Amino acid sequence: MRYICLIYNSADTDGRLTADETDELIKAHFAFDEELRRDGFMIHSDALEMPDRASVLRVRNNELSATDGPYVETKEHLAGFYVIEAPGIETAKEIAGRIPSARYGAVELRPVRTLTLPN
């Protein structure tokens, strides 16, 4: 089954880490990525730009509106994600708990729902 691991950082985390701490965190993520690939769990992972680089798009009455970030008043922001393949929720939890950024923020683990077209 596929799972998505959504990495949330505290809004002040990115500014709080020293350059050396940031480098170590990035190296830890690259090593973790390689471990997941080797063990057959990795589907995809990426980091995201800061929220002020985001846009929120909505369509109402067939009209597109766009709002440039920052757009949400929150103490945490979505910083990155992993999409993994695991045999069950317990394995997925174990994997998600090893994501290096979990030491600084939070990781939301959610099963991916496979949609099918109705008949």
Residue frames relative to the residue before (quaternion, step in Angstrom):
aa qw qx qy qz dx dy dz
M 1.0000 0.0000 0.0000 0.0000 0.00 0.00 0.00
R 0.3941 -0.7110 0.5332 0.2343 3.56 -1.12 0.70
Y 0.0857 -0.7661 0.6366 0.0220 3.50 -1.20 0.76
I 0.2239 -0.7277 0.6229 0.1796 3.54 -1.21 0.53
C 0.1883 -0.7519 0.6264 0.0824 3.51 -1.02 0.93
L 0.1282 -0.8082 0.5738 0.0334 3.57 -0.36 1.26
I 0.2328 -0.7936 0.5540 0.0953 3.56 -0.63 1.17
Y 0.0789 -0.7895 0.6085 0.0110 3.55 -0.73 1.12
N 0.1617 -0.7638 0.6202 0.0758 3.55 -0.95 0.98
S 0.5287 -0.5680 0.5189 0.3586 3.50 -1.23 0.53
A 0.6041 -0.5994 0.3816 0.3609 3.56 -1.00 0.77
D 0.7336 0.4069 -0.2479 0.4846 3.60 1.09 -0.55
T 0.4297 0.7248 -0.4574 0.2841 3.63 1.23 -0.08
D 0.6809 0.5075 -0.3118 0.4261 3.57 0.77 -0.98
G 0.7165 0.4238 -0.2559 0.4914 3.59 1.06 -0.65
R 0.6383 0.5625 -0.3088 0.4252 3.57 1.25 -0.37
L 0.6523 0.5217 -0.3249 0.4436 3.59 1.05 -0.67
T 0.4513 -0.6558 0.5299 0.2923 3.55 -1.08 0.75
A 0.6752 -0.4708 0.3637 0.4362 3.57 -1.27 0.22
D 0.6545 0.5057 -0.3135 0.4666 3.60 0.98 -0.80
E 0.6501 0.5051 -0.3179 0.4703 3.61 0.97 -0.81
T 0.6349 0.5189 -0.3219 0.4733 3.58 1.03 -0.79
D 0.6468 0.5152 -0.3160 0.4651 3.60 0.93 -0.87
E 0.6643 0.5031 -0.3019 0.4630 3.59 0.94 -0.88
L 0.6380 0.5202 -0.3232 0.4668 3.58 1.02 -0.78
I 0.6513 0.5051 -0.3137 0.4715 3.59 0.95 -0.84
K 0.6449 0.5083 -0.3166 0.4748 3.60 0.96 -0.84
A 0.6407 0.5233 -0.3238 0.4592 3.60 0.99 -0.81
H 0.6448 0.5101 -0.3236 0.4683 3.59 1.01 -0.75
F 0.6476 0.5062 -0.3316 0.4632 3.60 0.92 -0.82
A 0.6535 0.5003 -0.3146 0.4729 3.62 0.96 -0.82
F 0.6455 0.5132 -0.3138 0.4706 3.59 0.99 -0.86
D 0.6191 0.5429 -0.3362 0.4572 3.60 0.98 -0.83
E 0.6740 0.4975 -0.2942 0.4600 3.57 0.89 -0.97
E 0.6256 0.5324 -0.3289 0.4659 3.59 1.04 -0.78
L 0.6676 0.4901 -0.3074 0.4687 3.62 0.91 -0.88
R 0.6258 0.5220 -0.3386 0.4703 3.61 1.02 -0.75
R 0.6616 0.5225 -0.2997 0.4466 3.58 0.88 -1.01
D 0.7457 0.4091 -0.2147 0.4802 3.58 0.97 -0.90
G 0.5328 -0.6795 0.3769 0.3351 3.60 1.30 0.06
F 0.5207 0.6544 -0.4080 0.3663 3.61 1.19 0.34
M 0.6326 0.5870 -0.3279 0.3845 3.60 1.12 -0.64
I 0.1080 -0.7354 0.6642 0.0798 3.51 -1.07 0.86
H 0.7572 -0.2543 0.1969 0.5685 3.59 0.81 -1.00
S 0.0306 0.7712 -0.6356 -0.0179 3.55 -1.25 0.50
D 0.0644 0.7802 -0.6208 0.0405 3.54 -1.20 0.57
A 0.3712 -0.6498 0.6066 0.2682 3.50 -1.34 0.42
L 0.3133 -0.7428 0.5617 0.1863 3.55 -1.21 0.50
E 0.5549 -0.5762 0.4776 0.3633 3.53 -1.20 0.53
M 0.6629 -0.5015 0.3748 0.4106 3.57 -1.28 0.30
P 0.6655 -0.5474 0.3334 0.3825 3.60 -1.14 0.60
D 0.6289 0.5507 -0.3599 0.4144 3.62 1.03 -0.56
R 0.6263 0.5072 -0.3325 0.4900 3.59 1.32 -0.07
A 0.5554 0.6425 -0.3687 0.3778 3.59 1.30 -0.10
S 0.1517 -0.7248 0.6573 0.1402 3.51 -1.39 0.26
V 0.2231 -0.7393 0.6190 0.1435 3.55 -1.10 0.74
L 0.1314 -0.8024 0.5813 0.0321 3.56 -0.75 1.10
R 0.0001 0.7764 -0.6296 0.0262 3.53 -1.02 0.88
V 0.1701 -0.7414 0.6365 0.1278 3.54 -1.18 0.63
R 0.0685 0.7679 -0.6290 0.0999 3.54 -0.74 1.16
N 0.8333 -0.0006 -0.0522 0.5504 3.56 -0.83 1.04
N 0.6556 -0.5477 0.2786 0.4388 3.57 1.01 0.94
E 0.5978 0.5295 -0.3796 0.4671 3.60 1.17 0.46
L 0.3337 -0.7426 0.5546 0.1720 3.52 -0.92 1.00
S 0.0174 -0.7597 0.6496 0.0244 3.53 -1.00 0.87
A 0.1420 -0.7800 0.6067 0.0589 3.53 -1.12 0.74
T 0.1066 -0.7587 0.6405 0.0526 3.52 -1.06 0.87
D 0.3117 -0.7455 0.5583 0.1879 3.56 -0.76 1.01
G 0.5208 -0.6471 0.4654 0.3056 3.55 -1.14 0.73
P 0.5566 -0.1143 -0.8063 -0.1644 1.47 -2.42 0.47
Y 0.1956 -0.8334 0.5158 0.0327 3.50 -0.94 0.95
V 0.7422 0.3359 -0.2067 0.5418 3.59 1.19 -0.23
E 0.3015 -0.7110 0.6021 0.2026 3.56 -0.97 0.85
T 0.3019 0.7425 -0.5381 0.2606 3.56 -0.27 1.24
K 0.4814 -0.6664 0.4891 0.2914 3.53 -1.23 0.44
E 0.7487 0.2752 -0.1836 0.5744 3.57 1.26 -0.26
H 0.1125 -0.7794 0.6113 0.0783 3.54 -1.21 0.51
L 0.5510 -0.5921 0.4776 0.3432 3.53 -1.25 0.55
A 0.1336 -0.8463 0.5154 0.0152 3.57 -0.44 1.25
G 0.7939 -0.1439 0.1166 0.5792 3.59 1.15 -0.46
F 0.1823 -0.7887 0.5780 0.1031 3.55 -1.29 0.01
Y 0.1747 -0.7095 0.6662 0.1493 3.48 -1.41 0.32
V 0.1307 -0.7111 0.6777 0.1342 3.55 -1.20 0.58
I 0.0293 -0.8220 0.5666 -0.0501 3.54 -0.58 1.20
E 0.2945 -0.6887 0.6275 0.2124 3.52 -1.37 0.29
A 0.0969 0.7916 -0.5941 0.1053 3.58 -0.70 1.08
P 0.5666 -0.6348 0.4041 0.3359 3.59 -1.08 0.64
G 0.8110 -0.0640 0.0525 0.5792 3.60 1.17 -0.39
I 0.7290 -0.4644 0.2938 0.4080 3.53 -1.33 0.24
E 0.6381 0.5364 -0.3490 0.4281 3.62 0.95 -0.72
T 0.6484 0.4852 -0.3136 0.4959 3.59 0.99 -0.80
A 0.6386 0.5268 -0.3271 0.4557 3.59 0.97 -0.83
K 0.6410 0.5148 -0.3218 0.4696 3.62 0.99 -0.79
E 0.6429 0.5219 -0.3239 0.4575 3.57 0.95 -0.86
I 0.6586 0.4986 -0.3033 0.4751 3.57 0.97 -0.89
A 0.6790 0.5000 -0.2936 0.4503 3.59 0.80 -1.01
G 0.6466 0.5367 -0.3144 0.4415 3.58 1.06 -0.71
R 0.6763 0.4782 -0.2880 0.4807 3.58 1.24 -0.35
I 0.4216 0.6875 -0.4895 0.3316 3.61 1.23 0.01
P 0.5123 -0.7016 0.3934 0.3009 3.61 -0.58 1.10
S 0.6636 0.5205 -0.3191 0.4322 3.62 0.96 -0.73
A 0.4977 0.6502 -0.4360 0.3733 3.61 1.21 -0.24
R 0.5826 0.5846 -0.3705 0.4261 3.61 1.20 -0.44
Y 0.7607 0.3657 -0.1838 0.5038 3.59 1.16 -0.55
G 0.7968 0.1660 -0.0646 0.5774 3.57 1.14 -0.58
A 0.5656 -0.5568 0.4600 0.3980 3.54 -0.95 -0.91
V 0.2049 -0.7437 0.6204 0.1418 3.54 -1.27 0.47
E 0.2004 -0.7531 0.6177 0.1055 3.55 -0.80 1.07
L 0.1630 -0.7809 0.5997 0.0633 3.57 -0.76 1.08
R 0.0748 0.8074 -0.5780 0.0921 3.55 -0.73 1.05
P 0.4435 -0.6640 0.5196 0.3041 3.62 -0.90 0.84
V 0.3940 -0.6819 0.5606 0.2560 3.55 -1.13 0.71
R 0.2902 -0.7564 0.5660 0.1529 3.54 -0.86 1.01
T 0.2663 -0.7583 0.5774 0.1437 3.56 -0.79 1.02
L 0.2017 -0.7887 0.5728 0.0963 3.55 -0.58 1.17
T 0.1221 -0.7555 0.6385 0.0809 3.52 -1.20 0.63
L 0.5469 -0.6076 0.4628 0.3428 3.53 -1.19 0.54
P 0.4469 -0.6673 0.5131 0.3027 3.58 -0.96 0.78
N 0.5984 -0.5840 0.4120 0.3620 3.58 -1.16 0.55
